[in-house]
Amino acid sequence: MLYPLPVVMVSMADRNGKYNIITLAWVGTVCSDPPMVSISVRPERYSYPILRDTGEFVVNLTTRELVFATDYCGVRSGRDVDKFREMNLTPMSGKEVKAPLIAESPVGIECKVKQILPLGSHDMFLAEVAAVHADSRYLDDKNRFCLEKADPIVYSHGSYLACGEPLGTFGYSVRREKKKPGR
């Protein structure tokens, strides 16, 4: 019942250079120093041996504009279709891994697997972040990424939901008002 979850498209390349995408919602940040993420994948999925064998992947954030491709990449197998071609997605070379980024995604996080933990129905891939790419359209004048401008989506109980309306900033509940001059 820990919902909603981020829904991402994880892109990868097998040892022969064939690209694939898997949609995942069991994904998260697990450490800040070093920066690390986790993804959980069922061993019977087509993507599983690619991830295990190469130890590389890219987490691509999803948006309202990408919701159809996000769903498609989660219900179609890379055994049967080229998801990049079918969804008109553009593979883009990264800096640190051979797995492609999805150019249409506002953020691509290049990852290198450090450990695989068998958990039961899913195995968790713990990975160190090797590089992060952000679409410059979503950067403000201070070079800060503004996720809300990208119109991100999340997943909850079989539905994709829009999100992104800012409700507050970290620490706003305890921040003191600045005194005005002359008071």
N, C-alpha and C positions, 0 to 999 in steps of 0.2 A: 504493500500500500504506500510505498514511497514514490509518489507521483506528483507532478509530471517529471519526465526524464528528458534530458537532451536527446535529440535524435540526430544522428550524424551519418554521413556516408564515408565509409572507410575504403580507401583505394589502395591497391597493391599491384605488384607485377610478379609473375612467377619467374623461375630461373631462365625461361626461354623468352622473357620479355612480353608475355601476354598479360594485358591489363584486366583487372576485375574490380568491381565495387560491391560492397555488402553494406546494407543499412543496419545500424545497431542503435539500441537505446540503452543498453547496459554498458555505459561508458562514463568515465569520470576522472577528475584530477585526484592524484593520490599523494603527491609530494611537491613542495615548491623548491627545495634545494637538495638534490638536483630536481629540476622540473620533470615530473613523471605523470603518466596517464595510465588508465587501465581500460581494456576492452574485454568483454566476455563473449565467447563464440562456442557454439555447439560443435563437437568434433566431427559430426557427420556433414557439416556444411562444406560446400565446394571450396570456400575461402580458407578453411581451417588449415589444410596442409600447405597452402601457399604461405600463410602467415608463419606457420611453424618452420617451414624450410628456409624462407628468406630472412625472417626476423625483422622485417621492415613493413611499415604501412604509413598512410597519411590519414589523419582525422580531418574531414572536411565538414565545416559547419553548414547547416541547412537553413533555408529561408522559405518564405511564402512562395517565392518564384520557383523554388526547387522542390516543392512538395510532391508533385507528380513523379518526378524522377526519384525522389527519396523513397516513395512507396514502391515504385517499379523495381528499384534495385534491391528491395527487401523481399519481394515475392517471386522474382525471376532468378533462375540460377545461371551463373557464369558458365556452367557446363553447356548450356543451351543457347545463350545469346551473348553478344558483345554489348554490354550495357552502355558503354561510352557512345557507341554508334547509335544504338536504338533510342537513346535519350538526348542525342545531339549535345553531349557533354564534351568538353575540350580537355584532353590530358595535357598537363603542363609539367615540365621537368622541375624537380626540386634541386636543392643544393647538397643535401646529405644522404638521401636515400634514392634507390632506383624506382621506388613506387611513385606513380604520378600524382600530382595534385589535380583537383578538379578546378579548372580556371573560373568557372561560374560561382564557386563558393566564396563567401567573403573572407574566410579564414581557412588556411591549410596548415596542419601541424604535422611536421615530419617526425616519425617515431622509430626508435630502434628497440626491439624486444630485449629485455634483460632477464626475464623469468616467465615461465608458464606454470600456472598453478592449477592442477586438476581439482575441480570443486564438486563435480557431480554431473548434472546435465550440461554444464558449460565449463570451459577452461578459461581462466583469466590470464590475459597477456599483459604483464607489467612492462611498460616501455618508457625509456627516457626520451624526452623531447630533444630532437637534434636541431630543429629549425622551425620558425613560425613565419608564415606569410600572411599579410593582411592586405586586402584590396584598398588602395589609396582613396577610393570614393568614400570610405567610411572612417577616415581619419579627420580629426578636428584640427584647428590651427595650432594646437600644442602636440600634434602627432599622436594623440590618444585615440584608440579604436573606440568607435561609438556603435556598439552592437545593435542598439535600438533602431538605428538608421537602416540596418540590413534586413529588418523585418524577420527575425528568427522564429523558428517553430520548435515545439516540444511535442512529446508523445505521452498520451495517457489513456490507458484502457482501450487500446485499439483505435484511437483518434489522434490526428495531428491537430495541434492547436497553435494559434498565433500568440505571440507574446512580444514584449519589448517596450511597454509603457513604463517609463521610469517612475518609481514611487517614492524614492528617497536615495540618499547616498550613505555609504558606510560611516557610522558614527553620528549621523544627524540627530539621533534621539537624545544624545547627551551633549551636543555642541552648544556652547554658550553664545548668546547673541553678542555681536560686537557692539561696544559702547560707541555712541555717536559723539563727535567732538562737542564740548561745551556741557556735557552731563557730569 
